[in-house]
Amino acid sequence: MAAAPPNIVFFLVDDLGQRDLAVYGSTFYETPNLDRLAKQGMKFTDAYAACPVCSPTRASIITGKYPQRTGITDYIGAPAPDQWKRNTKLLPAPYRDRLALNEVTLADMLKSKGYATMFAGKWHLGPEGFWPEDQGFDVNKGGIDKGGPYGGKKYFSPYGNPRLEDGPDGEHLPDRLAEETNQFIEASKKKGQPFFAYFSFYSVHTPLIAREDLVEKYKKKKEQMGLQAEWGKEGPREVRLVQEHAIYAGMVEAMDQAVGKVLDKLDELGLSDNTLVIFTSDNGGLSTSEGSPTSNVPLRGGKGWMYEGGIREPLLIRWPGVIKAGEVNDTPVSSPDFFATLMEASGATLDTNPVLDGVSLVPLFKGESLTSRPLFWHYPHYGNQGSAPASAVRLGDWKLIEWLEDGRMELFNLKDDLSETNDLAGAQPDRVKELKAKLDEWIKEVGGLMPAKNPGYDESKPDGREAGANRQKKVQPKQ
């Protein structure tokens, strides 16, 4: 391990699917900087978000806990049960709309070790008073209550963001956040202080808006490759099967360029050798609603769904001198693991002993293995992407999904059936029973709440999951 505590740069991208990077198989989107990062470090093939939507995963990353322990189990802003208007069989479970101030965050933990801390980009973990500066970050550039860049000109200045000063008219948000991150890194180096830069992109979340030069580039590439939109069916929704959306491709490339800008700054300042870099996403790619801009194939489903397309993420980690270049690791890991990992990497200790659900990944960095363990999910809500409330557990190659509307179980062997097309629940009742018992025990332990029966559900009317089901392929987002 490096002698001095490493600097830490954590990139979190919003709604980025695992298959949205070239290094994970995309042939349409171009991500040269992330492909380079993968070659310099370790690529994880079986990394997961703690939830198929954003705020719960964000809370999990920053606290090291499963979302159920923080109470943030749905995206903040989702209707509460008493506000529910959709005609669904269940009422969603209640959830907390802010990260409690007494939670020990990554920033709190690293500050105890003398780190300068900075947050740039999307926060979405509560109203003012619960923003990054209230949760251990010295600097906050852009982190507010909003789940997307909804003010001003959205992804271009003026931003209308109370924690990000407007730049020149037309300045692009990903590039601006990269510049803010670089300025913080330079200032920390001048002070001789280790730093933690948490670059949490608003990209590639809707609204679907990209730089015009990149849109034109991918329109031409789509034509040259002869790509056309293809659609399948996932529950009540149409699901995109081919990556060919030019605007989304432009958003992915601009995100990659912003990552590259920060990595180049580390090189320029001679900091790369003692900087731990982590890159990941908060949930799967958006494929069944709001324009369905990407495809997660061969993974099934997408954002909001408990299938692999909704929860399996890209994860790239570089730490020179600790991780050998070009490593690929197939250990199942999840969002809560980052806290324990960074605590061990930095040598930080805590005065209090908060419950941590994750484990340190440092042994994997050194070529060792982790003890096999189950990973869990519990999403007792209806997202906007057509899925129903569900829970899941993965242990080894096996994954069990429980659908909470009717108690239906699905069992998949991910080694043999990555696309989750062959449900083995009927053929393996003993394995279902075993995994269901583990899932029930975990939900009880973490205090998971359950959805309730909806007294207003009318089966003679269209089900609320079908809202928008047949619109997304006909309505293409405009720049």
KACOR-V385975 format. One line per field, one symbol per residue. ss: DSSP state (h for helix, s for strand, l for the rest). phi: phi as a letter, one per 40 degrees, with the letter a starting at -180 (. if undefined). burial: I if it has 16 or more other C-alpha atoms within 10 Angstrom, else O. Layout:
BEGIN
ss=???
phi=???
burial=???
END
This chain:
BEGIN
ss=llllllsssssssllllhhhlhhhlllllllhhhhhhhhhlssssssslllllhhhhhhhhhhlllhhhhllllllllllhhhllllllssllllllllllllllhhhhhhllllssssssllllllllllhhhllllssslllllllllllsllsllllsllslllllllshhhhhhhhhhhhhhhhhhhlllsssssslllllllllllhhhhhhhhhhhhhhlllllssssllsssslllllhhhhhhhhhhhhhhhhhhhhhhhlllhhhsssssssllllllllllllllllllllllllllhhhhsssssssllllllllssslllssllhhhhhhhhhhlllllllllllllllhhhhlllllllllsssssllllllllllssssssllssssssllllsssssslllllllllllllllhhhhhhhhhhhhhhhhhhlllllssllllllllllhhhlllllllllllll
phi=.dccdccbbbcbbcgccdccbdcbhcbbcbbcccccccccabbccbcbccacbcdcccccdcbgbcdcccgcbbcchcccdcbcbccbcbccccacbacdcccccdcdccccbgccbabbhcbfbhcdhbcdccbhccbbbhcbcccacccfcgcbcccgbcbacccddgdcddcccccccccccccccccgbcbbbbcbdccbccccbbccccccdccccdcccgcbcbbbbbfcbcbcbbcaccccdcccccccccdccccccccdcgbccbbcbbbabcacccbbafgfcbbbdcccgadgbccdccbcbcabbbadgbbccgcbbbccbadcccccccccccgcbbccbccbccbccddcdcgcbbcdacbbaabcacccbgcbdabaabbgccbbbbcccbgcbbbbccccadcfbbcbdccbcccdccccccccccdcccgccbcbcccccbccbdccccdgcbbcccbccbc
burial=OOOOIIIIIIIIIIIIIIIIIIIIOIOIIIIIIIIOIIIIIIIIIIIIIIIIIIIIIIIIIIIIIIIIIIIIIIIIOIIIIOOOOIIIIIIIIIIIIIIIOOOIIIIIIIIOIOIIIIIIIIIIIIOOOIIIIOIIIOIIIIIIIIIIIOOOIIIIIIIIIOIIOIOOOOIIIIIIIIIIIIOIIOOIIOOOOIIIIIIIIIIIIIIIIIIOOIIOOIIOIIOOOOOOOOIOOIOIIIIIIIIIIIIIIIIIIIIIIIIIIIIIIIOOOOIIIIIIIIIIIIIIIIIIIIIIIIIIIOIIIIIIIIIIIIIIIIIIIIIIOIIIIOIOIOIIIIIIIIIIIIIIIIOIOOOOOOOIIIIIIIOOIOOOOOOOOIIIIIIIIIIIIIIIIIIIIIIOOIIIIIIIIOOOIIIIIIOOOIIIOOOIIOOOOOIIOOIIOOIOOIIOOIOIIIIIOIOOIOOOOOOIIIIIIOOIIOOOOOO
END
